[in-house]
Amino acid sequence: MRKSLKMTLITMIIAIVICMLNVTIVKAASSSITGSKTVTVGESVTINASVNAGAWNVVLSGNGQTKELVGQTATQGNSSASTSITFTPNKAGTYTFTLSGDITDYETEKTDSINKTCTITVKEKETSGGGSNSNTGSGSNTGTGSNTGSGSNQGSSGNSGSNSGSNNNSSSGNSSNAPSFTNVNETVYATGSVNVRQSWSTSSKVVGSLSEGQSITRTGKGSNGWSRVTFNGSTAYVSSEYLTTEKKEDKSKNSALKQLTLLQGTLTPEFKKDVTEYTVQVGTDVTELQLDAVPEDEKAKVTVEGNTDLKDGENKVTIKVMAEDESKTVYTLIVNKTDKTAETGLTLNKLEIAGVTLTPTFTPDVYSYSINVATGTTSVDITAETGDEDATVEITGNTDLKDGENLITIMVKKGEGDKQQIATYQITVNVGKQETVVTTGKSSGPNILIIICGVAAAIIVISIITLIVINRRNKMDYDDEDDDEDYANTTILNQNFNYADELKAKREEKRSISDRKKIRKELEKKQKIRDNKRQEASHVPEPGISFGCSGTCWIEKYAGERGTIWENLHHWISKNT
């Protein structure tokens, strides 16, 4: 019974621990990339990438295509997101797709870098026997026979041995003018946009086209300046002057800035490569905005416009970053050239945003604020009023909000031209970081886990206490039965001999079950000795009998005894004297 109870409690404790571990494991951030492993030329294949995390910034790339996957959860835990790339291979070979970037777990806030790949093997299409003969160049052989026979019937009979070759000649219209092809097997690349034709003539049907840098397999070089190629699983022809065996290196698409620093003024907000709009406040003595813009890719080119001959008031400075593949990213700086805002005398006397609390609390002489709004918020309703009747209020950036950091600019303007005064208020809007979501969401996860751990700990403590109580109760029951038996066997001895201290010591000892039999045997042996002594002690001289030698001997014999022996002797002497 006790063993069964112990096993039940141990099982409960183990189960609770496993459940607690599972809670942690399930919430870990993860990512994956999948796709068909083997396809044929001309068959479309889709590569799928997915993440499950609190925040993610990953890129799916391969075969000249790129898909970005950027975002963060709007719930109290990890969320899933996915993207995909679909392509149709036009040649056999191996294609590799990569999922790379960073993912962040919601609970632990740990960020992990990922770099996963998916390899696709593309095979040639299976063709019929006739088509195979045509592809191997039977038409070319026919042309050779035609050349040697000067167009004789022997060449024609050669055509009958290869129907496909005959068909090729018929498409050219003149077998005697058919070019000879030297068989090759190599990968070539288009030097520009070029047509792919059914035969080796510009008058033949166009069956497709190649873009610059696109690769294709060449199976023959013609004597007339054409190349025989494999296109979508069939034989086709391309002008050799538009093909090259040298692969053009893939050009970088990175058009982001790594660093943007100003020698004058303050950049608001703080620079981030994915934020493209900023404001700058400079004094009236600044005529040129000196800056240092460093691209992430050293092959990218940076062009700055509008940073010279600054006029009083608002100026627009653009920083264009052109990647190696000529893709562009434009960073815009709104430069306000005025006296210090506080010295213009222009202020707002009211600034409110519906349903949102400004941080810090609005004060007319404080010009920078921030707010947090929920994911999916695209605009905010702003109320901005100035006490100057001659001043106007201009608000920009409060619409088309995107997830992440956005900047709203509120300008209080007065006057025109060189005499115009401007006071600028700025509000940083964090979409997806609403206070109610951030505070409650981030704390609820750990709180739930703490509650689970607390309940589990309570169950474990209660189980241990229950086990101890039951075990102690069983021990007490066993000891009571043992004590009753000892008491029954030793009652008489206790009346004659003072062994109470010994028995008490024995009871207080922590005796294991395995030692009880041994202890009982020892007690039985001692009891026999005590029975013998008690029997000898009972032979006390009867009244009227002289002690003599026997009495002296009796006294000497039992002089060393304790307790009831001396009491009995004293009782006998008092009674008989």
Secondary structure as UniProt FT lines:
FT   HELIX           2..26
FT   STRAND          30..34
FT   STRAND          38..40
FT   TURN            41..42
FT   STRAND          45..53
FT   STRAND          55..62
FT   TURN            63..64
FT   STRAND          65..72
FT   STRAND          79..87
FT   STRAND          93..104
FT   TURN            106..108
FT   STRAND          111..123
FT   HELIX           129..135
FT   TURN            136..137
FT   HELIX           138..148
FT   TURN            149..151
FT   HELIX           153..161
FT   HELIX           163..172
FT   HELIX           175..177
FT   STRAND          181..190
FT   STRAND          194..197
FT   TURN            202..203
FT   STRAND          206..210
FT   TURN            212..213
FT   STRAND          215..222
FT   TURN            223..224
FT   STRAND          226..231
FT   TURN            232..233
FT   STRAND          234..239
FT   HELIX           240..242
FT   STRAND          243..244
FT   STRAND          257..262
FT   STRAND          266..268
FT   TURN            273..274
FT   STRAND          277..282
FT   TURN            284..285
FT   STRAND          291..295
FT   TURN            298..299
FT   STRAND          301..305
FT   STRAND          313..322
FT   TURN            324..325
FT   STRAND          328..337
FT   HELIX           341..343
FT   STRAND          350..353
FT   TURN            354..355
FT   TURN            364..365
FT   STRAND          368..373
FT   TURN            375..376
FT   STRAND          382..385
FT   TURN            389..390
FT   STRAND          392..396
FT   STRAND          404..414
FT   HELIX           417..419
FT   STRAND          421..431
FT   HELIX           435..496
FT   HELIX           500..508
FT   HELIX           513..537
FT   TURN            543..544
FT   HELIX           548..557
FT   TURN            558..560
FT   HELIX           564..576
//
